[in-house]
Amino acid sequence: MKAWRLAAWGACLVWSAPEAAGSESLTEFCARAEAPQRCLTHQQGLLSCQDMPDASRHHCLSYYTPSLNCHRQRDSRHCEALSAAQTACGSLAGADRRQCVDARLPKPERGCAAGETCGDSPAESRTTALPLFE
């Protein structure tokens, strides 16, 4: 039952996003939420992945949704860069937004050969950015 409520809450956020109506900015929309920072990061991730098919949207969201607290992340430099990139790419959506965010993210500190994993997490183990479209 709890999972159903969370899914319904997420669906309400998607359907009521201000970009769909075009009436207010994302910041103004989330300012009225009980958790405005969480709302903002969630909406930023959704805007980045809205054009992805359902099969790959979950991975896209886990990569492009900024964390609320970068100090607790394994790679805090990447986390802070993702938050700044999402803010800088505020007017874009979908593939354009992913391309904008990817251009602003730092390159991995250690080199990775083609096909070699770069780290432990799925985001770190990717050698290339998520596809812009499928």
Backbone as a chain_set.jsonl record, in Angstrom:
{"seq": "MKAWRLAAWGACLVWSAPEAAGSESLTEFCARAEAPQRCLTHQQGLLSCQDMPDASRHHCLSYYTPSLNCHRQRDSRHCEALSAAQTACGSLAGADRRQCVDARLPKPERGCAAGETCGDSPAESRTTALPLFE", "coords": {"N": [[0.828, -1.196, 0.0], [1.966, 1.215, 0.759], [3.904, 1.614, -1.237], [2.241, 2.031, -3.393], [1.11, 4.511, -2.737], [3.393, 6.164, -2.917], [3.969, 5.893, -5.637], [1.674, 7.016, -6.721], [1.938, 9.632, -5.749], [4.249, 10.436, -7.111], [3.247, 10.327, -9.726], [1.346, 12.341, -9.609], [2.995, 14.563, -9.321], [4.27, 14.529, -11.809], [2.122, 14.933, -13.592], [1.261, 17.4, -12.764], [3.272, 19.156, -13.24], [4.841, 22.324, -13.723], [5.893, 22.948, -16.225], [4.282, 21.715, -18.048], [1.956, 23.195, -18.02], [2.988, 25.709, -18.332], [2.749, 27.981, -16.821], [4.18, 28.816, -14.562], [7.463, 28.953, -13.041], [9.735, 26.212, -12.345], [10.915, 26.479, -9.835], [9.118, 28.206, -8.522], [6.867, 26.561, -8.551], [7.704, 24.382, -6.919], [8.164, 25.714, -4.551], [5.845, 25.827, -3.118], [5.53, 23.296, -2.138], [5.672, 20.713, 0.443], [8.21, 19.745, 0.877], [10.364, 21.477, -0.52], [13.017, 21.392, -1.663], [13.409, 18.679, -2.225], [11.328, 18.297, -4.024], [12.192, 19.963, -6.121], [14.639, 18.718, -6.976], [13.633, 16.231, -7.743], [11.869, 16.94, -9.828], [13.723, 18.026, -11.611], [15.156, 15.754, -12.372], [13.044, 14.334, -13.59], [12.434, 16.025, -15.75], [14.727, 15.697, -17.244], [14.509, 13.095, -18.107], [12.076, 12.659, -19.336], [11.411, 11.932, -21.961], [12.288, 9.383, -22.304], [11.931, 5.841, -22.906], [9.883, 3.596, -20.944], [11.385, 1.367, -20.069], [14.067, 2.19, -19.803], [13.93, 4.453, -18.273], [14.103, 4.399, -15.456], [16.839, 3.945, -14.87], [17.865, 6.23, -16.057], [16.676, 8.236, -14.462], [17.899, 7.665, -12.002], [20.47, 8.446, -12.556], [20.36, 11.158, -13.444], [18.969, 12.598, -11.485], [19.566, 14.908, -9.033], [21.225, 14.618, -5.839], [20.026, 15.27, -2.514], [21.836, 15.868, -0.52], [25.027, 16.372, -1.014], [27.322, 15.937, 0.463], [27.245, 13.471, 1.607], [27.684, 11.734, -0.383], [29.585, 9.4, -2.36], [31.12, 10.389, -4.449], [31.456, 13.437, -4.21], [32.152, 15.663, -5.698], [31.192, 15.162, -8.294], [28.473, 15.001, -7.687], [27.858, 17.625, -6.789], [28.445, 18.99, -9.132], [26.488, 17.916, -10.809], [24.137, 18.926, -9.65], [24.542, 21.692, -10.082], [24.683, 21.697, -12.879], [22.12, 20.803, -13.584], [20.603, 22.954, -12.689], [21.634, 24.99, -14.316], [20.749, 24.168, -16.804], [18.075, 24.689, -16.907], [15.92, 25.519, -18.653], [15.587, 23.586, -20.551], [14.518, 20.325, -21.785], [14.209, 16.724, -21.784], [16.124, 15.029, -24.282], [17.728, 17.194, -25.066], [18.207, 18.449, -22.614], [19.601, 16.416, -21.222], [21.895, 16.303, -22.79], [22.913, 18.879, -22.364], [23.381, 18.783, -19.574], [25.252, 16.653, -19.43], [27.4, 17.829, -20.772], [28.305, 19.608, -18.895], [29.214, 18.139, -16.767], [31.915, 16.847, -14.768], [34.763, 15.119, -16.081], [35.663, 11.648, -15.582], [37.986, 11.032, -12.914], [39.963, 9.095, -13.035], [41.322, 7.266, -15.733], [39.481, 5.2, -18.004], [39.477, 2.234, -19.762], [37.999, 1.254, -22.884], [34.952, -0.324, -22.379], [35.687, -1.12, -19.843], [34.944, -1.086, -16.371], [34.433, 1.817, -14.421], [34.016, 2.336, -11.74], [32.194, 1.613, -8.665], [29.412, 2.163, -8.489], [26.396, 2.247, -10.558], [26.282, 4.651, -12.028], [28.928, 5.494, -11.993], [30.157, 3.391, -13.297], [29.56, 3.556, -15.926], [30.81, 4.057, -19.155], [30.151, 5.812, -21.073], [27.824, 8.497, -21.705], [24.281, 8.381, -20.956], [22.015, 7.296, -23.533], [20.864, 9.738, -25.866], [18.504, 9.462, -27.154], [16.224, 6.821, -28.026]], "CA": [[0.0, 0.0, 0.0], [2.845, 2.377, 0.833], [4.508, 1.804, -2.565], [1.198, 2.599, -4.25], [1.008, 5.94, -2.421], [4.555, 6.844, -3.474], [3.806, 5.936, -7.092], [0.615, 7.995, -7.006], [2.504, 10.956, -5.49], [5.128, 10.74, -8.237], [2.418, 10.586, -10.902], [0.738, 13.667, -9.431], [4.027, 15.554, -9.616], [4.504, 14.557, -13.254], [0.973, 15.527, -14.27], [1.038, 18.782, -12.364], [4.503, 19.928, -13.428], [4.544, 23.631, -14.291], [6.282, 23.056, -17.617], [3.16, 21.275, -18.861], [1.012, 24.311, -18.11], [3.733, 26.882, -18.751], [2.291, 29.147, -16.075], [5.118, 29.249, -13.535], [8.744, 28.263, -13.116], [9.887, 25.042, -11.501], [11.203, 26.958, -8.483], [7.86, 28.697, -7.945], [6.0, 25.398, -8.363], [8.175, 23.6, -5.783], [8.161, 26.528, -3.332], [4.602, 25.544, -2.385], [5.547, 21.909, -1.672], [6.112, 20.523, 1.825], [9.659, 19.544, 0.809], [10.687, 22.149, -1.785], [14.28, 20.939, -2.263], [13.172, 17.348, -2.778], [10.484, 18.516, -5.196], [13.008, 20.538, -7.186], [15.548, 17.715, -7.521], [12.817, 15.212, -8.408], [11.386, 17.508, -11.084], [14.875, 18.157, -12.509], [15.377, 14.42, -12.922], [11.943, 14.011, -14.497], [12.585, 16.804, -16.983], [15.832, 15.123, -18.013], [14.197, 11.742, -18.586], [10.672, 12.552, -19.722], [11.237, 11.35, -23.29], [12.857, 8.033, -22.321], [10.948, 4.757, -22.772], [9.758, 3.108, -19.569], [12.422, 0.388, -19.742], [15.337, 2.823, -19.42], [13.684, 5.671, -17.499], [14.562, 4.245, -14.069], [18.292, 4.17, -14.856], [18.051, 7.647, -16.377], [16.329, 9.017, -13.267], [18.904, 7.471, -10.953], [21.687, 9.158, -12.934], [20.17, 12.594, -13.641], [18.314, 13.257, -10.356], [20.59, 15.3, -8.051], [21.032, 14.234, -4.449], [19.726, 16.393, -1.617], [23.002, 16.156, 0.304], [26.216, 15.883, -1.716], [28.395, 15.616, 1.404], [27.139, 12.059, 1.941], [27.916, 10.95, -1.599], [30.936, 8.882, -2.555], [31.79, 11.329, -5.351], [30.768, 14.7, -3.942], [32.439, 16.603, -6.782], [30.24, 14.858, -9.36], [27.146, 15.336, -7.167], [27.708, 19.081, -6.818], [28.428, 19.388, -10.544], [25.174, 17.537, -11.348], [23.168, 19.916, -9.164], [24.785, 22.949, -10.789], [24.337, 21.503, -14.289], [20.658, 20.747, -13.694], [20.123, 24.325, -12.53], [22.04, 25.763, -15.493], [20.003, 23.693, -17.975], [16.694, 24.765, -16.457], [14.876, 25.761, -19.652], [15.569, 22.478, -21.503], [13.887, 19.078, -21.35], [14.481, 15.551, -22.59], [17.468, 14.786, -24.817], [18.491, 18.447, -25.015], [18.63, 18.673, -21.228], [20.642, 15.445, -20.903], [23.107, 16.723, -23.484], [23.388, 20.063, -21.658], [23.913, 18.349, -18.278], [26.463, 15.87, -19.674], [28.482, 18.73, -21.168], [28.768, 20.351, -17.724], [29.707, 17.232, -15.731], [33.363, 16.611, -14.846], [35.208, 13.831, -16.614], [36.168, 10.788, -14.5], [39.353, 11.362, -12.497], [40.871, 8.059, -13.515], [40.967, 6.844, -17.077], [38.857, 3.896, -18.146], [39.565, 1.684, -21.112], [36.684, 0.963, -23.456], [34.335, -1.52, -21.823], [36.147, -1.342, -18.471], [34.136, -0.345, -15.415], [35.196, 2.91, -13.808], [33.74, 2.45, -10.314], [31.28, 0.642, -8.089], [28.007, 2.477, -8.713], [26.027, 2.225, -11.975], [26.617, 5.913, -12.676], [30.375, 5.55, -12.157], [30.635, 2.32, -14.148], [29.268, 3.847, -17.321], [31.922, 4.675, -19.857], [29.574, 6.861, -21.897], [26.587, 9.061, -21.172], [23.061, 7.702, -21.376], [21.648, 7.671, -24.898], [20.022, 10.907, -25.948], [17.211, 8.97, -27.607], [16.256, 5.397, -28.387]], "C": [[0.872, 1.261, 0.0], [3.482, 2.675, -0.528], [3.492, 2.429, -3.517], [1.068, 4.097, -4.015], [2.173, 6.72, -3.012], [4.449, 6.957, -4.991], [2.742, 6.962, -7.473], [1.125, 9.412, -6.788], [3.409, 11.372, -6.639], [4.342, 11.063, -9.493], [1.76, 11.958, -10.804], [1.749, 14.757, -9.739], [4.255, 15.677, -11.118], [3.364, 15.27, -13.957], [0.779, 16.992, -13.928], [2.279, 19.649, -12.526], [4.2, 21.237, -14.132], [4.929, 23.753, -15.759], [5.144, 22.628, -18.533], [2.166, 22.419, -19.057], [1.696, 25.581, -18.595], [3.403, 28.135, -17.96], [3.307, 29.672, -15.063], [6.413, 28.452, -13.657], [8.756, 27.076, -12.154], [10.129, 25.44, -10.054], [9.935, 27.45, -7.795], [6.907, 27.542, -7.647], [6.405, 24.637, -7.104], [8.197, 24.401, -4.484], [6.92, 26.259, -2.484], [4.56, 24.133, -1.819], [5.993, 21.834, -0.216], [7.627, 20.35, 1.897], [10.153, 20.163, -0.499], [11.986, 21.691, -2.44], [14.118, 19.571, -2.909], [12.325, 17.448, -4.034], [11.322, 19.007, -6.373], [13.942, 19.501, -7.801], [14.784, 16.628, -8.264], [12.336, 15.717, -9.773], [12.521, 17.682, -12.083], [15.192, 16.812, -13.161], [14.299, 14.036, -13.919], [12.051, 14.771, -15.81], [13.692, 16.236, -17.863], [15.439, 13.823, -18.699], [12.788, 11.582, -19.13], [10.447, 11.899, -21.079], [11.78, 9.93, -23.406], [11.744, 6.998, -22.241], [10.967, 4.212, -21.344], [10.897, 2.185, -19.154], [13.712, 1.044, -19.265], [15.147, 4.087, -18.579], [14.212, 5.569, -16.075], [16.068, 4.515, -13.961], [18.601, 5.64, -15.136], [17.775, 8.514, -15.151], [17.383, 8.872, -12.176], [20.196, 8.227, -11.282], [21.502, 10.673, -12.947], [19.429, 13.308, -12.509], [19.375, 13.614, -9.314], [20.226, 14.836, -6.64], [20.715, 15.476, -3.615], [20.955, 16.82, -0.824], [24.243, 15.555, -0.348], [27.343, 15.479, -0.777], [28.38, 14.136, 1.775], [27.426, 11.163, 0.741], [29.371, 10.528, -1.705], [31.755, 9.835, -3.417], [31.087, 12.68, -5.219], [31.011, 15.725, -5.041], [31.448, 16.405, -7.935], [28.828, 15.262, -8.934], [26.894, 16.839, -7.229], [27.655, 19.599, -8.249], [27.082, 19.057, -11.185], [24.105, 18.529, -10.909], [23.311, 21.243, -9.903], [24.39, 22.834, -12.258], [22.828, 21.464, -14.48], [20.064, 22.151, -13.565], [20.437, 25.157, -13.768], [21.227, 25.39, -16.735], [18.5, 23.765, -17.731], [15.634, 24.898, -17.527], [14.735, 24.607, -20.645], [14.867, 21.264, -20.915], [14.316, 17.955, -22.282], [15.933, 15.433, -23.022], [18.324, 16.048, -24.781], [19.019, 18.721, -23.614], [19.735, 17.696, -20.838], [21.959, 15.839, -21.555], [23.735, 17.931, -22.786], [24.037, 19.673, -20.323], [25.222, 17.589, -18.475], [27.65, 16.757, -20.034], [29.077, 19.464, -19.968], [29.333, 19.453, -16.615], [31.2, 17.008, -15.889], [33.645, 15.229, -15.426], [35.706, 12.982, -15.449], [37.627, 11.107, -14.195], [40.357, 10.339, -12.991], [40.4, 7.588, -14.883], [40.376, 5.444, -17.095], [39.002, 3.441, -19.583], [38.154, 1.373, -21.599], [36.172, -0.359, -22.897], [34.728, -1.822, -20.393], [35.271, -0.532, -17.527], [35.008, 0.656, -14.686], [34.988, 2.998, -12.307], [32.721, 1.425, -9.871], [29.826, 0.916, -8.445], [27.678, 2.43, -10.2], [26.406, 3.511, -12.699], [28.119, 6.015, -12.927], [30.873, 4.505, -13.146], [30.355, 2.559, -15.613], [30.482, 4.504, -17.957], [31.433, 5.782, -20.761], [28.309, 7.376, -21.253], [25.398, 8.22, -21.628], [22.7, 8.128, -22.778], [20.709, 8.874, -24.881], [18.634, 10.542, -26.441], [17.352, 7.497, -27.931], [15.269, 5.121, -29.48]], "O": [[0.559, 2.245, -0.67], [3.59, 3.834, -0.93], [3.849, 3.261, -4.351], [0.932, 4.87, -4.964], [1.98, 7.811, -3.55], [4.796, 7.988, -5.567], [2.907, 7.694, -8.449], [0.785, 10.311, -7.558], [3.356, 12.514, -7.096], [4.714, 11.963, -10.247], [1.631, 12.659, -11.808], [1.404, 15.768, -10.351], [4.415, 16.779, -11.643], [3.598, 16.116, -14.821], [0.2, 17.745, -14.711], [2.329, 20.762, -12.002], [3.381, 21.263, -15.051], [4.357, 24.575, -16.475], [5.039, 23.11, -19.661], [1.604, 22.583, -20.14], [1.055, 26.438, -19.203], [3.743, 29.239, -18.383], [3.293, 30.86, -14.741], [6.449, 27.404, -14.301], [7.903, 26.956, -11.275], [9.601, 24.805, -9.141], [9.702, 27.148, -6.625], [6.225, 27.539, -6.622], [5.544, 24.281, -6.3], [8.244, 23.806, -3.407], [6.946, 26.445, -1.267], [3.631, 23.803, -1.082], [6.612, 22.764, 0.301], [8.254, 20.765, 2.872], [10.341, 19.45, -1.485], [12.049, 21.609, -3.667], [14.625, 19.329, -4.004], [12.585, 16.747, -5.011], [11.173, 18.518, -7.493], [14.032, 19.409, -9.026], [15.238, 16.154, -9.306], [12.397, 14.985, -10.76], [12.312, 17.505, -13.284], [15.465, 16.744, -14.359], [14.597, 13.475, -14.974], [11.784, 14.21, -16.873], [13.603, 16.29, -19.09], [15.977, 13.488, -19.754], [12.351, 10.455, -19.363], [9.368, 11.357, -21.316], [11.74, 9.337, -24.483], [10.726, 7.231, -21.589], [11.959, 4.358, -20.629], [11.328, 2.218, -18.002], [14.387, 0.494, -18.395], [16.132, 4.726, -18.212], [14.72, 6.553, -15.537], [16.511, 5.231, -13.064], [19.495, 6.22, -14.52], [18.55, 9.419, -14.839], [17.722, 9.845, -11.503], [20.935, 8.607, -10.373], [22.39, 11.404, -12.508], [19.273, 14.528, -12.57], [20.02, 12.721, -8.766], [19.05, 14.687, -6.308], [21.093, 16.591, -3.974], [21.104, 17.996, -0.492], [24.477, 14.352, -0.24], [28.241, 14.743, -1.186], [29.399, 13.601, 2.213], [27.406, 9.939, 0.869], [30.27, 11.206, -1.207], [32.935, 10.065, -3.154], [30.224, 13.019, -6.029], [30.155, 16.574, -5.289], [30.93, 17.377, -8.484], [28.071, 15.806, -9.738], [25.832, 17.274, -7.673], [26.913, 20.534, -8.549], [26.584, 19.823, -12.01], [23.26, 18.927, -11.711], [22.316, 21.847, -10.301], [23.823, 23.77, -12.822], [22.312, 22.035, -15.44], [19.113, 22.486, -14.273], [19.602, 25.94, -14.22], [21.042, 26.222, -17.623], [17.741, 22.978, -18.295], [14.518, 24.42, -17.323], [13.85, 24.644, -21.5], [14.648, 21.181, -19.707], [14.731, 18.193, -23.416], [16.853, 15.697, -22.247], [19.52, 15.977, -24.496], [20.152, 19.173, -23.45], [20.706, 18.091, -20.193], [23.019, 15.722, -20.941], [24.955, 17.996, -22.635], [25.111, 20.169, -19.982], [26.197, 17.846, -17.769], [28.782, 16.468, -19.643], [30.229, 19.897, -20.017], [29.872, 19.957, -15.631], [31.709, 16.981, -17.009], [32.854, 14.298, -15.27], [36.13, 13.528, -14.43], [38.407, 11.415, -15.095], [41.487, 10.692, -13.329], [39.198, 7.525, -15.144], [40.745, 4.6, -16.277], [38.684, 4.182, -20.512], [37.228, 1.247, -20.797], [36.863, -1.377, -22.935], [34.144, -2.716, -19.78], [34.893, 0.594, -17.85], [36.167, 0.384, -14.373], [35.75, 3.702, -11.646], [32.415, 0.482, -10.601], [29.072, -0.028, -8.683], [28.578, 2.558, -11.03], [26.809, 3.469, -13.861], [28.544, 6.556, -13.948], [31.911, 4.708, -13.777], [30.867, 1.832, -16.464], [31.102, 5.392, -17.373], [32.228, 6.621, -21.183], [27.778, 6.745, -20.339], [25.506, 7.441, -22.576], [23.051, 9.236, -23.183], [19.867, 9.008, -23.992], [17.676, 11.262, -26.16], [18.461, 6.987, -28.091], [15.144, 3.98, -29.925]]}, "num_chains": 1, "name": "protein.A"}
